[in-house]
Amino acid sequence: MTSFHRLPDGTRLAYTEAGVGQPVVFLHGVLASKRFFERNLATLAQTFRVIAIDFRGHGDSDDSQGGNTVAQFARDLDHFLATKELADVIAVGWSMGNFVIWDYLEEFGANSRISAQICISQGPTDLISADWPHGFTDHVGLRDMVRTAQEDYAVLCAHVVTLLTHELPGPEDCVWMVEEQLKLLPNSAACILTDQTQRDYRAFLPSLAIPVLGIWGADEKAVSLKTADWMRANVPDFTLEIFGHSGHMPMWEEAGRFNNLVTSWIRDGRSIR
C-alpha cells in the first residue's frame, strides 16, 4: 500500500513500508520508481523494516516544477528520514539512487542517519571525460538524450529498457517498465537526466566513512564494470559482488541471490560500525 510524505514545499513523496527491525531504505534510479524493487521488498520485510521511496516527480510522487536535481532529492531524503525519526539506516541505492545517498552524506554527514550503503550498479560519475572513460555517455550523448526526452519521451523510455537487463524482459515486463518511466513528465525527465549525468563524486568517495556493499551485473550495459573496480580501489570499506546472470538490475534479475546476500551482509554486522 502506498503512503505519502509531504515535503516543506508541499510536494508529496510516495513510499511503501513493511516489516519491523532495522530500517532498509530503497532508492531507485533515474526515470524509474520503487516498483523496480518489487522482487525484493516483501522478502526483506520478513527480517527488516523496509521502505521504498519514489523521488519527487517519479513513480507515484507528485510532479515537481523545479527541484529536479540530485541535491534536492537528497534534501527530500533528509526530511523524510528526520520526520520518521529513522536511524541506523541501511540505504540501498540503485543507479542514480546512489548519487542521492552520496549527496546526502556530503551535506548531512555529520548528523547522518545512514549507517551503511548497498550500492547497486553505480560508479562515481556517468559522464565520459578526458580523465574518465568509463561513463555512460558524453556531452553529445547527453544532449541527444535530453532532446529525445523533449521530442518523443516514450522512445527514450523504450530504449532505456533495452539497457537494463542481461536478457530483454518479457513483453509484459517491458510494458510496465516503460509505463513507470512515463510517470515522470518529459520536462522533469530532461532536468534530472541533465543534472544527474553531470554529477561527479570521485573527490568525495575516498572519504566515505560507512561500509558499502557493491553489487554489479556481469553483463552491465549502462555502468561499466570498470567503475566497480574504481570503487573497490578508492572507497575505504567496500565489498564487491558480481552477479553473473545480470545486467544493470541484479536486484530484479537475480532477486533470490540479492535478497539472501543483503540479509546476510546486514546480519553479519558489516553494516554496523
C-alpha positions as CSV (number, residue, x, y, z in Angstrom):
1,M,0.0,0.0,0.0
2,T,1.4,3.4,-1.0
3,S,1.6,6.2,1.6
4,F,2.6,9.8,1.1
5,H,5.1,12.1,2.9
6,R,4.6,15.8,2.5
7,L,7.7,17.9,1.9
8,P,8.2,21.5,3.1
9,D,7.3,22.8,-0.4
10,G,4.1,20.8,-0.5
11,T,5.3,18.1,-2.8
12,R,4.1,14.6,-1.7
13,L,6.6,11.7,-1.9
14,A,5.1,8.3,-2.4
15,Y,6.5,5.4,-0.4
16,T,5.7,1.9,0.8
17,E,6.7,0.5,4.2
18,A,6.5,-3.0,5.6
19,G,8.2,-5.1,8.3
20,V,9.9,-4.3,11.6
21,G,13.5,-4.1,12.7
22,Q,16.5,-2.2,11.3
23,P,15.3,0.2,8.6
24,V,16.4,-0.6,5.0
25,V,15.5,2.3,2.6
26,F,15.4,1.6,-1.2
27,L,16.2,4.5,-3.6
28,H,15.6,3.9,-7.3
29,G,17.4,5.1,-10.4
30,V,16.7,8.0,-12.8
31,L,13.3,7.8,-14.6
32,A,12.4,4.7,-12.6
33,S,10.4,4.1,-9.4
34,K,10.0,2.0,-6.3
35,R,8.3,-0.7,-8.4
36,F,11.7,-1.8,-9.8
37,F,12.3,-3.3,-6.3
38,E,9.1,-5.4,-6.4
39,R,11.0,-8.7,-6.2
40,N,12.9,-7.6,-3.0
41,L,10.6,-5.7,-0.7
42,A,8.3,-8.4,0.6
43,T,11.1,-10.9,1.2
44,L,13.3,-8.4,3.0
45,A,10.4,-7.2,5.0
46,Q,10.3,-10.6,6.8
47,T,13.5,-9.5,8.5
48,F,13.8,-5.7,8.3
49,R,11.7,-2.6,8.3
50,V,11.7,-2.0,4.5
51,I,10.8,1.4,2.9
52,A,10.9,2.2,-0.8
53,I,10.5,5.8,-1.9
54,D,9.6,7.4,-5.2
55,F,11.7,10.6,-5.8
56,R,9.7,13.7,-6.5
57,G,8.3,13.6,-10.0
58,H,8.9,9.9,-10.3
59,G,6.5,7.0,-9.8
60,D,3.5,7.9,-7.7
61,S,5.1,11.0,-6.2
62,D,3.8,14.5,-7.2
63,D,5.2,16.2,-10.2
64,S,7.6,19.0,-9.3
65,Q,8.0,22.1,-11.3
66,G,11.5,22.8,-10.0
67,G,13.7,20.7,-7.6
68,N,14.6,18.1,-10.2
69,T,18.2,17.7,-9.1
70,V,20.1,15.1,-7.1
71,A,20.8,17.7,-4.4
72,Q,17.1,18.4,-3.9
73,F,16.4,14.6,-3.8
74,A,19.0,14.4,-1.0
75,R,17.3,17.2,0.9
76,D,14.0,15.4,0.4
77,L,15.5,12.2,1.8
78,D,16.8,14.1,4.8
79,H,13.4,15.5,5.5
80,F,11.8,12.0,5.2
81,L,14.3,10.3,7.4
82,A,14.2,13.0,10.1
83,T,10.4,13.2,10.1
84,K,10.1,9.5,10.5
85,E,12.9,9.5,13.1
86,L,14.8,6.8,11.3
87,A,18.3,6.0,12.4
88,D,20.9,3.3,11.7
89,V,19.5,3.1,8.2
90,I,20.8,0.8,5.5
91,A,20.4,2.8,2.3
92,V,20.0,0.7,-0.8
93,G,20.7,2.8,-3.9
94,W,20.2,1.6,-7.4
95,S,21.9,3.6,-10.2
96,M,21.1,7.3,-9.5
97,G,19.8,6.4,-6.1
98,N,23.5,6.1,-5.0
99,F,24.1,9.7,-6.1
100,V,21.3,10.8,-3.8
101,I,22.9,8.9,-0.9
102,W,26.3,10.4,-1.6
103,D,24.9,13.9,-1.9
104,Y,23.0,13.4,1.3
105,L,26.2,12.2,3.1
106,E,28.1,15.2,1.7
107,E,25.6,17.7,3.1
108,F,24.3,15.9,6.3
109,G,27.2,13.5,7.0
110,A,28.0,15.0,10.5
111,N,24.5,14.1,11.6
112,S,23.9,11.2,9.2
113,R,21.1,8.8,9.8
114,I,22.6,6.3,7.3
115,S,25.0,3.7,8.8
116,A,25.7,1.7,5.6
117,Q,25.1,1.6,1.9
118,I,24.3,-1.1,-0.6
119,C,25.4,0.3,-4.0
120,I,23.7,-1.4,-7.0
121,S,25.4,-0.6,-10.3
122,Q,26.7,2.9,-9.9
123,G,30.2,4.4,-10.2
124,P,31.3,7.9,-9.2
125,T,30.1,9.6,-12.4
126,D,28.2,8.8,-15.5
127,L,29.8,11.4,-17.8
128,I,32.7,10.4,-20.1
129,S,35.6,12.9,-20.0
130,A,39.3,13.1,-20.8
131,D,40.2,11.6,-17.4
132,W,37.1,9.3,-17.0
133,P,36.5,6.9,-20.0
134,H,34.1,4.7,-18.0
135,G,31.0,6.8,-18.1
136,F,27.6,6.0,-19.6
137,T,27.7,8.9,-22.1
138,D,29.5,12.1,-23.1
139,H,28.1,15.6,-23.5
140,V,26.9,14.9,-27.1
141,G,25.1,11.8,-25.9
142,L,23.6,13.7,-23.0
143,R,22.4,16.4,-25.4
144,D,20.7,13.7,-27.6
145,M,19.0,12.1,-24.6
146,V,17.6,15.4,-23.5
147,R,16.5,16.2,-27.0
148,T,14.7,12.8,-27.3
149,A,13.0,13.3,-23.9
150,Q,11.5,16.5,-25.3
151,E,10.7,15.2,-28.8
152,D,9.5,11.7,-28.0
153,Y,9.9,10.7,-24.4
154,A,8.3,7.3,-24.9
155,V,11.0,6.4,-27.4
156,L,13.7,7.2,-24.9
157,C,12.0,5.1,-22.2
158,A,11.7,2.1,-24.5
159,H,15.4,2.4,-25.3
160,V,16.3,2.6,-21.6
161,V,14.5,-0.7,-21.0
162,T,16.9,-2.4,-23.5
163,L,19.9,-1.3,-21.4
164,L,18.7,-2.6,-18.0
165,T,19.0,-6.4,-18.1
166,H,21.1,-9.3,-19.2
167,E,18.2,-10.7,-21.3
168,L,15.4,-8.5,-22.6
169,P,12.5,-8.7,-20.2
170,G,9.3,-10.3,-21.5
171,P,6.6,-8.2,-23.2
172,E,4.6,-7.6,-20.0
173,D,7.6,-6.5,-18.0
174,C,8.8,-4.2,-20.8
175,V,5.3,-2.6,-20.8
176,W,5.3,-1.8,-17.1
177,M,8.9,-0.6,-17.0
178,V,8.1,1.9,-19.8
179,E,4.8,2.9,-18.1
180,E,6.7,3.6,-14.8
181,Q,9.2,5.8,-16.6
182,L,6.4,7.7,-18.4
183,K,5.0,8.7,-15.0
184,L,7.9,11.2,-14.9
185,L,6.9,14.1,-17.2
186,P,9.2,15.0,-20.1
187,N,10.4,18.3,-18.7
188,S,11.2,16.9,-15.3
189,A,12.9,14.0,-17.0
190,A,15.1,16.3,-19.1
191,C,16.1,18.2,-16.0
192,I,17.1,15.3,-13.8
193,L,18.9,13.5,-16.7
194,T,21.0,16.6,-17.2
195,D,21.7,17.1,-13.6
196,Q,22.5,13.5,-12.5
197,T,24.6,12.7,-15.6
198,Q,27.0,15.6,-14.8
199,R,27.4,14.6,-11.1
200,D,31.0,13.6,-10.1
201,Y,31.8,12.1,-6.7
202,R,35.4,11.0,-7.3
203,A,36.7,13.6,-4.9
204,F,34.2,12.6,-2.2
205,L,34.1,8.8,-2.2
206,P,37.6,8.2,-0.8
207,S,36.4,9.9,2.4
208,L,33.2,7.8,2.7
209,A,33.0,6.7,6.3
210,I,30.4,3.9,6.1
211,P,30.7,0.4,4.8
212,V,29.5,-0.2,1.3
213,L,28.3,-3.4,-0.4
214,G,28.7,-3.1,-4.1
215,I,26.6,-5.3,-6.4
216,W,27.1,-5.2,-10.2
217,G,25.8,-7.4,-13.0
218,A,28.5,-9.1,-15.2
219,D,26.6,-8.0,-18.3
220,E,26.4,-4.4,-17.4
221,K,25.3,-2.3,-20.4
222,A,24.8,1.1,-18.6
223,V,27.5,1.4,-15.9
224,S,30.8,-0.2,-16.8
225,L,32.4,-2.9,-14.5
226,K,35.4,-0.6,-14.6
227,T,33.5,1.7,-12.3
228,A,33.2,-1.2,-9.8
229,D,36.9,-1.7,-9.9
230,W,37.4,2.1,-9.2
231,M,35.0,1.8,-6.2
232,R,36.9,-1.2,-4.8
233,A,40.2,0.7,-5.1
234,N,39.0,4.0,-3.8
235,V,36.2,3.5,-1.3
236,P,37.7,2.6,2.1
237,D,35.2,-0.1,3.3
238,F,33.9,-1.6,0.0
239,T,32.9,-5.2,-0.7
240,L,32.1,-6.1,-4.3
241,E,29.8,-8.9,-5.5
242,I,29.4,-9.6,-9.2
243,F,26.1,-11.3,-10.3
244,G,26.9,-13.5,-13.4
245,H,23.5,-13.6,-14.9
246,S,22.5,-9.9,-14.6
247,G,22.9,-6.6,-16.3
248,H,22.0,-3.2,-14.7
249,M,19.3,-4.7,-12.5
250,P,20.8,-7.6,-10.4
251,M,18.2,-7.0,-7.6
252,W,15.5,-7.9,-10.2
253,E,17.3,-10.4,-12.4
254,E,18.8,-12.5,-9.6
255,A,16.4,-11.5,-6.8
256,G,16.8,-14.6,-4.7
257,R,20.6,-14.2,-4.6
258,F,20.3,-10.5,-4.0
259,N,17.9,-10.9,-1.1
260,N,20.0,-13.5,0.6
261,L,23.2,-11.5,0.2
262,V,21.6,-8.3,1.6
263,T,20.2,-10.2,4.5
264,S,23.4,-12.0,5.4
265,W,25.5,-8.8,4.9
266,I,23.4,-6.8,7.3
267,R,23.1,-9.6,9.8
268,D,26.8,-10.3,9.8
269,G,27.3,-6.8,11.2
270,R,29.2,-5.4,8.2
271,S,26.7,-2.6,8.1
272,I,27.4,-1.5,11.7
273,R,30.5,0.4,12.6
